[in-house]
Amino acid sequence: MVDQRVKDTPLSIQDRDAATPGAPVDGPDAPGTAGAIGAPRIGIFIVAYNAESTLVEVIERIPDDVVARVEEIYVFDDFSTDRTYEIGLRHRQGAAAAKLVMHRNERNLMYGGNQKAGYRYALERGFDFVILLHGDGQYAPEVMDRLLAPLERGEADMVMGSRMMEPGALQGHMPLYKYVGNKILTFTQNLLLRQRLSEYHSGYRAYSCRALREIDLERLTDNWHFDTQIILEFIARGFRIREVPIPTYYGDEICRVNGIAYAFNCLMATARFAAVRRVGSRHELPAAPRSSE
Protein backbone atom coordinates (compact mmCIF):
# COMPACT_ATOMS: atom_id res chain seq x y z
CA MET A 1 0.00 0.00 0.00
CA VAL A 2 1.45 3.34 -1.04
CA ASP A 3 1.67 5.83 1.82
CA GLN A 4 0.16 9.00 0.40
CA ARG A 5 0.50 11.21 3.47
CA VAL A 6 1.58 14.80 3.06
CA LYS A 7 3.87 15.71 5.95
CA ASP A 8 4.40 19.27 7.08
CA THR A 9 6.80 20.76 9.58
CA PRO A 10 4.89 22.34 12.47
CA LEU A 11 5.17 26.09 12.86
CA SER A 12 6.84 25.63 16.23
CA ILE A 13 9.27 22.79 16.81
CA GLN A 14 10.97 21.99 20.09
CA ASP A 15 14.43 20.46 20.03
CA ARG A 16 13.49 17.33 21.96
CA ASP A 17 17.08 16.15 22.28
CA ALA A 18 18.50 19.31 23.85
CA ALA A 19 18.85 19.58 27.62
CA THR A 20 17.49 22.60 29.46
CA PRO A 21 20.45 24.30 31.15
CA GLY A 22 19.90 25.26 34.75
CA ALA A 23 16.64 23.33 35.09
CA PRO A 24 17.52 19.71 35.84
CA VAL A 25 14.18 18.91 37.46
CA ASP A 26 12.15 19.94 34.43
CA GLY A 27 14.70 19.07 31.76
CA PRO A 28 14.50 16.12 29.37
CA ASP A 29 16.49 13.82 31.69
CA ALA A 30 14.01 14.24 34.54
CA PRO A 31 12.21 10.99 35.43
CA GLY A 32 8.83 10.69 33.76
CA THR A 33 9.71 13.27 31.10
CA ALA A 34 9.88 12.62 27.37
CA GLY A 35 13.53 12.07 26.50
CA ALA A 36 14.52 10.88 29.99
CA ILE A 37 16.93 7.97 30.01
CA GLY A 38 14.95 4.75 30.15
CA ALA A 39 11.59 6.49 29.71
CA PRO A 40 9.22 4.99 27.12
CA ARG A 41 8.75 6.88 23.89
CA ILE A 42 5.07 7.83 23.70
CA GLY A 43 3.01 9.30 20.89
CA ILE A 44 -0.53 10.70 21.03
CA PHE A 45 -2.31 10.02 17.76
CA ILE A 46 -5.36 12.17 17.01
CA VAL A 47 -7.67 11.10 14.19
CA ALA A 48 -9.52 14.05 12.70
CA TYR A 49 -12.12 14.65 10.02
CA ASN A 50 -13.91 17.99 9.70
CA ALA A 51 -12.89 18.86 13.26
CA GLU A 52 -12.10 22.55 12.79
CA SER A 53 -14.35 23.58 15.68
CA THR A 54 -13.02 21.05 18.21
CA LEU A 55 -9.42 20.09 17.40
CA VAL A 56 -7.62 22.90 19.22
CA GLU A 57 -9.73 22.45 22.35
CA VAL A 58 -9.01 18.70 22.36
CA ILE A 59 -5.27 19.36 22.12
CA GLU A 60 -5.35 21.99 24.87
CA ARG A 61 -7.25 19.64 27.21
CA ILE A 62 -4.45 17.06 27.26
CA PRO A 63 -3.09 17.23 30.84
CA ASP A 64 0.29 18.91 31.29
CA ASP A 65 1.76 15.91 33.12
CA VAL A 66 0.88 13.70 30.15
CA VAL A 67 2.23 16.22 27.65
CA ALA A 68 5.53 16.22 29.56
CA ARG A 69 5.84 12.45 29.14
CA VAL A 70 4.98 12.20 25.44
CA GLU A 71 7.42 12.75 22.62
CA GLU A 72 4.95 13.82 19.97
CA ILE A 73 1.29 14.71 19.47
CA TYR A 74 0.41 14.05 15.87
CA VAL A 75 -2.81 14.62 13.99
CA PHE A 76 -3.85 12.74 10.86
CA ASP A 77 -6.42 14.85 9.07
CA ASP A 78 -8.35 12.48 6.82
CA PHE A 79 -8.78 14.83 3.85
CA SER A 80 -11.25 17.08 5.66
CA THR A 81 -13.46 19.40 3.63
CA ASP A 82 -13.13 22.14 6.25
CA ARG A 83 -10.07 23.94 7.71
CA THR A 84 -9.05 21.28 10.25
CA TYR A 85 -5.54 20.99 8.85
CA GLU A 86 -4.87 24.72 8.55
CA ILE A 87 -6.18 25.41 12.05
CA GLY A 88 -3.94 22.69 13.45
CA LEU A 89 -0.91 24.14 11.67
CA ARG A 90 -1.55 27.59 13.15
CA HIS A 91 -2.05 26.39 16.71
CA ARG A 92 0.95 27.53 18.75
CA GLN A 93 -0.27 28.10 22.30
CA GLY A 94 0.55 25.84 25.23
CA ALA A 95 2.94 23.01 25.95
CA ALA A 96 1.06 20.56 23.73
CA ALA A 97 1.43 22.81 20.67
CA ALA A 98 5.23 22.56 20.93
CA LYS A 99 4.94 18.82 20.33
CA LEU A 100 2.24 19.02 17.67
CA VAL A 101 2.82 17.66 14.16
CA MET A 102 0.11 17.87 11.50
CA HIS A 103 -0.40 15.40 8.63
CA ARG A 104 -3.02 15.51 5.91
CA ASN A 105 -3.97 12.49 3.84
CA GLU A 106 -4.07 13.15 0.10
CA ARG A 107 -7.39 11.30 -0.06
CA ASN A 108 -9.96 10.13 2.44
CA LEU A 109 -8.71 6.85 3.89
CA MET A 110 -11.84 6.27 6.02
CA TYR A 111 -11.75 5.66 9.76
CA GLY A 112 -9.87 2.37 9.71
CA GLY A 113 -7.53 3.45 6.95
CA ASN A 114 -6.63 6.62 8.83
CA GLN A 115 -5.80 4.58 11.92
CA LYS A 116 -3.55 2.30 9.86
CA ALA A 117 -1.63 5.32 8.58
CA GLY A 118 -1.23 6.67 12.10
CA TYR A 119 -0.04 3.36 13.54
CA ARG A 120 2.44 2.90 10.70
CA TYR A 121 3.79 6.33 11.57
CA ALA A 122 4.10 5.37 15.25
CA LEU A 123 6.07 2.25 14.32
CA GLU A 124 8.29 4.19 11.91
CA ARG A 125 9.03 6.73 14.66
CA GLY A 126 9.98 3.94 17.04
CA PHE A 127 7.44 4.78 19.73
CA ASP A 128 6.88 2.32 22.57
CA PHE A 129 3.27 3.31 23.19
CA VAL A 130 0.65 5.14 21.13
CA ILE A 131 -2.60 6.63 22.44
CA LEU A 132 -5.56 7.01 20.09
CA LEU A 133 -7.66 10.13 20.65
CA HIS A 134 -10.48 11.56 18.52
CA GLY A 135 -10.39 15.14 17.33
CA ASP A 136 -14.14 15.68 17.73
CA GLY A 137 -14.02 15.90 21.52
CA GLN A 138 -16.14 12.83 22.21
CA TYR A 139 -13.46 11.33 24.48
CA ALA A 140 -11.98 13.16 27.45
CA PRO A 141 -8.26 13.94 27.17
CA GLU A 142 -8.32 14.72 30.90
CA VAL A 143 -8.40 10.99 31.77
CA MET A 144 -5.67 9.95 29.32
CA ASP A 145 -3.37 8.87 32.14
CA ARG A 146 -5.84 6.10 33.02
CA LEU A 147 -5.10 4.51 29.64
CA LEU A 148 -1.39 5.16 29.69
CA ALA A 149 -0.59 3.99 33.22
CA PRO A 150 -1.21 0.21 32.68
CA LEU A 151 1.12 0.27 29.66
CA GLU A 152 3.81 2.10 31.60
CA ARG A 153 3.52 -0.45 34.42
CA GLY A 154 3.82 -3.34 31.96
CA GLU A 155 0.34 -4.66 32.81
CA ALA A 156 -1.27 -4.56 29.36
CA ASP A 157 -0.67 -4.56 25.62
CA MET A 158 -3.89 -2.69 24.82
CA VAL A 159 -5.89 -0.45 27.14
CA MET A 160 -9.45 0.48 26.19
CA GLY A 161 -11.44 3.28 27.72
CA SER A 162 -14.87 1.91 28.56
CA ARG A 163 -18.02 3.98 28.98
CA MET A 164 -19.87 0.97 30.37
CA MET A 165 -17.74 0.08 33.40
CA GLU A 166 -19.44 2.68 35.57
CA PRO A 167 -22.91 4.27 35.51
CA GLY A 168 -23.19 7.48 33.57
CA ALA A 169 -23.32 6.70 29.85
CA LEU A 170 -26.89 7.92 29.50
CA GLN A 171 -26.22 10.88 31.79
CA GLY A 172 -23.40 11.75 29.38
CA HIS A 173 -26.06 12.03 26.65
CA MET A 174 -25.28 8.79 24.86
CA PRO A 175 -28.42 8.26 22.76
CA LEU A 176 -30.59 5.47 24.13
CA TYR A 177 -30.48 3.51 20.86
CA LYS A 178 -26.67 3.58 20.94
CA TYR A 179 -26.58 2.52 24.58
CA VAL A 180 -28.92 -0.43 23.97
CA GLY A 181 -27.13 -1.33 20.74
CA ASN A 182 -23.76 -1.25 22.47
CA LYS A 183 -25.02 -3.54 25.22
CA ILE A 184 -26.54 -6.04 22.78
CA LEU A 185 -23.49 -6.06 20.51
CA THR A 186 -21.08 -6.45 23.41
CA PHE A 187 -23.13 -9.26 24.97
CA THR A 188 -23.21 -11.14 21.64
CA GLN A 189 -19.52 -10.61 20.97
CA ASN A 190 -18.59 -11.78 24.47
CA LEU A 191 -20.73 -14.88 23.94
CA LEU A 192 -19.03 -15.68 20.63
CA LEU A 193 -15.53 -14.96 21.87
CA ARG A 194 -15.88 -16.24 25.44
CA GLN A 195 -14.65 -12.91 26.73
CA ARG A 196 -15.93 -10.56 29.43
CA LEU A 197 -15.28 -7.09 28.08
CA SER A 198 -17.64 -4.32 29.15
CA GLU A 199 -17.65 -2.88 25.60
CA TYR A 200 -15.97 -3.32 22.21
CA HIS A 201 -17.01 0.00 20.70
CA SER A 202 -15.03 2.75 22.39
CA GLY A 203 -12.51 4.54 20.18
CA TYR A 204 -10.38 5.75 23.10
CA ARG A 205 -7.44 3.36 23.32
CA ALA A 206 -3.74 2.98 24.01
CA TYR A 207 -1.48 0.35 22.46
CA SER A 208 1.92 -1.18 22.93
CA CYS A 209 3.76 -0.68 19.65
CA ARG A 210 5.56 -3.96 20.23
CA ALA A 211 2.16 -5.66 19.98
CA LEU A 212 1.04 -3.54 17.00
CA ARG A 213 4.19 -4.55 15.15
CA GLU A 214 3.01 -8.17 15.15
CA ILE A 215 -0.27 -7.37 13.39
CA ASP A 216 -0.65 -7.09 9.62
CA LEU A 217 -2.73 -3.92 9.66
CA GLU A 218 -3.21 -3.99 5.90
CA ARG A 219 -5.41 -7.09 6.22
CA LEU A 220 -7.88 -5.15 8.35
CA THR A 221 -10.79 -3.10 7.10
CA ASP A 222 -10.66 0.60 6.30
CA ASN A 223 -14.20 0.88 7.63
CA TRP A 224 -15.62 1.71 11.06
CA HIS A 225 -15.40 -1.85 12.41
CA PHE A 226 -11.60 -1.64 12.32
CA ASP A 227 -11.85 -1.14 16.09
CA THR A 228 -13.48 -4.54 16.49
CA GLN A 229 -11.05 -6.26 14.15
CA ILE A 230 -7.99 -5.03 16.01
CA ILE A 231 -9.44 -6.35 19.27
CA LEU A 232 -9.84 -9.73 17.56
CA GLU A 233 -6.21 -9.61 16.45
CA PHE A 234 -5.09 -8.97 20.02
CA ILE A 235 -7.26 -11.80 21.35
CA ALA A 236 -5.90 -14.16 18.68
CA ARG A 237 -2.34 -13.56 19.84
CA GLY A 238 -3.09 -13.77 23.54
CA PHE A 239 -2.15 -10.15 24.14
CA ARG A 240 -3.27 -8.58 27.40
CA ILE A 241 -6.31 -6.30 27.07
CA ARG A 242 -7.19 -4.02 29.96
CA GLU A 243 -10.24 -1.80 30.35
CA VAL A 244 -10.43 1.41 32.37
CA PRO A 245 -13.51 3.56 33.01
CA ILE A 246 -13.90 6.81 31.09
CA PRO A 247 -16.66 9.44 31.15
CA THR A 248 -19.21 9.60 28.37
CA TYR A 249 -19.77 12.79 26.43
CA TYR A 250 -22.02 13.25 23.42
CA GLY A 251 -22.32 16.82 22.23
CA ASP A 252 -22.87 18.44 18.86
CA GLU A 253 -20.47 16.23 16.93
CA ILE A 254 -21.86 14.71 13.73
CA CYS A 255 -22.22 10.93 13.75
CA ARG A 256 -20.98 9.59 10.42
CA VAL A 257 -21.52 5.91 11.20
CA ASN A 258 -24.31 3.86 9.61
CA GLY A 259 -25.33 2.05 12.79
CA ILE A 260 -26.99 -0.93 11.13
CA ALA A 261 -24.10 -1.58 8.75
CA TYR A 262 -21.63 -1.09 11.61
CA ALA A 263 -23.38 -3.60 13.85
CA PHE A 264 -23.66 -6.12 11.03
CA ASN A 265 -19.95 -5.80 10.16
CA CYS A 266 -18.89 -6.12 13.81
CA LEU A 267 -20.97 -9.24 14.29
CA MET A 268 -19.81 -10.81 11.02
CA ALA A 269 -16.15 -10.14 11.82
CA THR A 270 -16.59 -11.60 15.30
CA ALA A 271 -18.50 -14.67 14.05
CA ARG A 272 -15.89 -15.37 11.36
CA PHE A 273 -13.12 -15.06 13.93
CA ALA A 274 -14.91 -17.39 16.36
CA ALA A 275 -15.46 -19.95 13.61
CA VAL A 276 -11.82 -19.85 12.52
CA ARG A 277 -10.62 -20.32 16.09
CA ARG A 278 -12.87 -23.32 16.58
CA VAL A 279 -11.31 -25.13 13.62
CA GLY A 280 -7.86 -24.54 15.05
CA SER A 281 -6.28 -21.59 13.23
CA ARG A 282 -5.22 -19.43 16.15
CA HIS A 283 -3.34 -16.50 14.67
CA GLU A 284 -4.80 -15.96 11.21
CA LEU A 285 -8.03 -14.05 10.82
CA PRO A 286 -9.94 -13.98 7.55
CA ALA A 287 -8.88 -11.06 5.39
CA ALA A 288 -11.18 -8.11 5.78
CA PRO A 289 -13.57 -7.40 2.90
CA ARG A 290 -13.00 -3.96 1.42
CA SER A 291 -15.84 -1.52 1.65
CA SER A 292 -16.50 1.90 0.22
CA GLU A 293 -19.11 2.71 2.85
ZICORLIN-V624635 format. One record per residue. N is the residue number from 1. RES is the residue in one small letter. OMEGA is omega in whole degrees, -180 to 180 (NA if undefined). Layout:
n->N res->RES omega->OMEGA
n->N res->RES omega->OMEGA
This chain:
n->1 res->m omega->-179
n->2 res->v omega->178
n->3 res->d omega->-175
n->4 res->q omega->180
n->5 res->r omega->170
n->6 res->v omega->-177
n->7 res->k omega->177
n->8 res->d omega->175
n->9 res->t omega->179
n->10 res->p omega->-178
n->11 res->l omega->178
n->12 res->s omega->-179
n->13 res->i omega->177
n->14 res->q omega->176
n->15 res->d omega->-172
n->16 res->r omega->-179
n->17 res->d omega->-175
n->18 res->a omega->177
n->19 res->a omega->178
n->20 res->t omega->-177
n->21 res->p omega->174
n->22 res->g omega->180
n->23 res->a omega->-174
n->24 res->p omega->-178
n->25 res->v omega->-177
n->26 res->d omega->-177
n->27 res->g omega->-174
n->28 res->p omega->178
n->29 res->d omega->178
n->30 res->a omega->179
n->31 res->p omega->178
n->32 res->g omega->-180
n->33 res->t omega->177
n->34 res->a omega->-179
n->35 res->g omega->178
n->36 res->a omega->-180
n->37 res->i omega->179
n->38 res->g omega->180
n->39 res->a omega->177
n->40 res->p omega->176
n->41 res->r omega->-171
n->42 res->i omega->173
n->43 res->g omega->171
n->44 res->i omega->-176
n->45 res->f omega->-179
n->46 res->i omega->174
n->47 res->v omega->-175
n->48 res->a omega->172
n->49 res->y omega->-178
n->50 res->n omega->-176
n->51 res->a omega->-175
n->52 res->e omega->-176
n->53 res->s omega->-174
n->54 res->t omega->-170
n->55 res->l omega->-177
n->56 res->v omega->179
n->57 res->e omega->178
n->58 res->v omega->-180
n->59 res->i omega->-177
n->60 res->e omega->-179
n->61 res->r omega->177
n->62 res->i omega->-175
n->63 res->p omega->-178
n->64 res->d omega->-178
n->65 res->d omega->175
n->66 res->v omega->179
n->67 res->v omega->-179
n->68 res->a omega->-176
n->69 res->r omega->-176
n->70 res->v omega->180
n->71 res->e omega->-175
n->72 res->e omega->171
n->73 res->i omega->-175
n->74 res->y omega->-178
n->75 res->v omega->171
n->76 res->f omega->177
n->77 res->d omega->-173
n->78 res->d omega->176
n->79 res->f omega->-180
n->80 res->s omega->176
n->81 res->t omega->176
n->82 res->d omega->-173
n->83 res->r omega->180
n->84 res->t omega->-175
n->85 res->y omega->-178
n->86 res->e omega->179
n->87 res->i omega->177
n->88 res->g omega->179
n->89 res->l omega->-175
n->90 res->r omega->-176
n->91 res->h omega->-175
n->92 res->r omega->-175
n->93 res->q omega->174
n->94 res->g omega->-178
n->95 res->a omega->-178
n->96 res->a omega->-178
n->97 res->a omega->180
n->98 res->a omega->-180
n->99 res->k omega->-174
n->100 res->l omega->175
n->101 res->v omega->-178
n->102 res->m omega->174
n->103 res->h omega->176
n->104 res->r omega->177
n->105 res->n omega->-179
n->106 res->e omega->173
n->107 res->r omega->179
n->108 res->n omega->-178
n->109 res->l omega->-174
n->110 res->m omega->-171
n->111 res->y omega->-180
n->112 res->g omega->180
n->113 res->g omega->178
n->114 res->n omega->176
n->115 res->q omega->178
n->116 res->k omega->180
n->117 res->a omega->-179
n->118 res->g omega->179
n->119 res->y omega->174
n->120 res->r omega->179
n->121 res->y omega->179
n->122 res->a omega->180
n->123 res->l omega->178
n->124 res->e omega->-179
n->125 res->r omega->179
n->126 res->g omega->178
n->127 res->f omega->173
n->128 res->d omega->-180
n->129 res->f omega->174
n->130 res->v omega->179
n->131 res->i omega->178
n->132 res->l omega->178
n->133 res->l omega->180
n->134 res->h omega->-177
n->135 res->g omega->-178
n->136 res->d omega->176
n->137 res->g omega->-178
n->138 res->q omega->-180
n->139 res->y omega->-171
n->140 res->a omega->175
n->141 res->p omega->-177
n->142 res->e omega->-178
n->143 res->v omega->-176
n->144 res->m omega->-178
n->145 res->d omega->177
n->146 res->r omega->-180
n->147 res->l omega->-175
n->148 res->l omega->-172
n->149 res->a omega->180
n->150 res->p omega->176
n->151 res->l omega->-179
n->152 res->e omega->179
n->153 res->r omega->180
n->154 res->g omega->-176
n->155 res->e omega->-174
n->156 res->a omega->173
n->157 res->d omega->173
n->158 res->m omega->175
n->159 res->v omega->-179
n->160 res->m omega->172
n->161 res->g omega->-177
n->162 res->s omega->176
n->163 res->r omega->-174
n->164 res->m omega->-179
n->165 res->m omega->-180
n->166 res->e omega->176
n->167 res->p omega->175
n->168 res->g omega->-178
n->169 res->a omega->-180
n->170 res->l omega->177
n->171 res->q omega->176
n->172 res->g omega->174
n->173 res->h omega->168
n->174 res->m omega->179
n->175 res->p omega->-176
n->176 res->l omega->-178
n->177 res->y omega->177
n->178 res->k omega->179
n->179 res->y omega->-180
n->180 res->v omega->179
n->181 res->g omega->178
n->182 res->n omega->-179
n->183 res->k omega->-179
n->184 res->i omega->179
n->185 res->l omega->-178
n->186 res->t omega->178
n->187 res->f omega->-178
n->188 res->t omega->180
n->189 res->q omega->176
n->190 res->n omega->-180
n->191 res->l omega->-179
n->192 res->l omega->-173
n->193 res->l omega->-176
n->194 res->r omega->177
n->195 res->q omega->180
n->196 res->r omega->177
n->197 res->l omega->179
n->198 res->s omega->171
n->199 res->e omega->179
n->200 res->y omega->-161
n->201 res->h omega->173
n->202 res->s omega->178
n->203 res->g omega->-180
n->204 res->y omega->-170
n->205 res->r omega->172
n->206 res->a omega->-174
n->207 res->y omega->164
n->208 res->s omega->179
n->209 res->c omega->174
n->210 res->r omega->178
n->211 res->a omega->180
n->212 res->l omega->-177
n->213 res->r omega->-178
n->214 res->e omega->-176
n->215 res->i omega->175
n->216 res->d omega->-175
n->217 res->l omega->-177
n->218 res->e omega->178
n->219 res->r omega->-177
n->220 res->l omega->-176
n->221 res->t omega->170
n->222 res->d omega->-172
n->223 res->n omega->-175
n->224 res->w omega->-177
n->225 res->h omega->169
n->226 res->f omega->-178
n->227 res->d omega->176
n->228 res->t omega->-177
n->229 res->q omega->-179
n->230 res->i omega->172
n->231 res->i omega->180
n->232 res->l omega->179
n->233 res->e omega->179
n->234 res->f omega->178
n->235 res->i omega->-178
n->236 res->a omega->-176
n->237 res->r omega->179
n->238 res->g omega->178
n->239 res->f omega->-177
n->240 res->r omega->179
n->241 res->i omega->-179
n->242 res->r omega->175
n->243 res->e omega->174
n->244 res->v omega->-179
n->245 res->p omega->174
n->246 res->i omega->177
n->247 res->p omega->177
n->248 res->t omega->175
n->249 res->y omega->171
n->250 res->y omega->-179
n->251 res->g omega->-176
n->252 res->d omega->-179
n->253 res->e omega->-178
n->254 res->i omega->177
n->255 res->c omega->-177
n->256 res->r omega->-176
n->257 res->v omega->170
n->258 res->n omega->-171
n->259 res->g omega->-178
n->260 res->i omega->179
n->261 res->a omega->179
n->262 res->y omega->-179
n->263 res->a omega->179
n->264 res->f omega->-179
n->265 res->n omega->177
n->266 res->c omega->-179
n->267 res->l omega->179
n->268 res->m omega->179
n->269 res->a omega->-180
n->270 res->t omega->180
n->271 res->a omega->178
n->272 res->r omega->179
n->273 res->f omega->-180
n->274 res->a omega->180
n->275 res->a omega->180
n->276 res->v omega->180
n->277 res->r omega->-176
n->278 res->r omega->177
n->279 res->v omega->167
n->280 res->g omega->177
n->281 res->s omega->-168
n->282 res->r omega->-169
n->283 res->h omega->-175
n->284 res->e omega->177
n->285 res->l omega->173
n->286 res->p omega->178
n->287 res->a omega->-177
n->288 res->a omega->173
n->289 res->p omega->178
n->290 res->r omega->-178
n->291 res->s omega->177
n->292 res->s omega->-176
n->293 res->e omega->NA
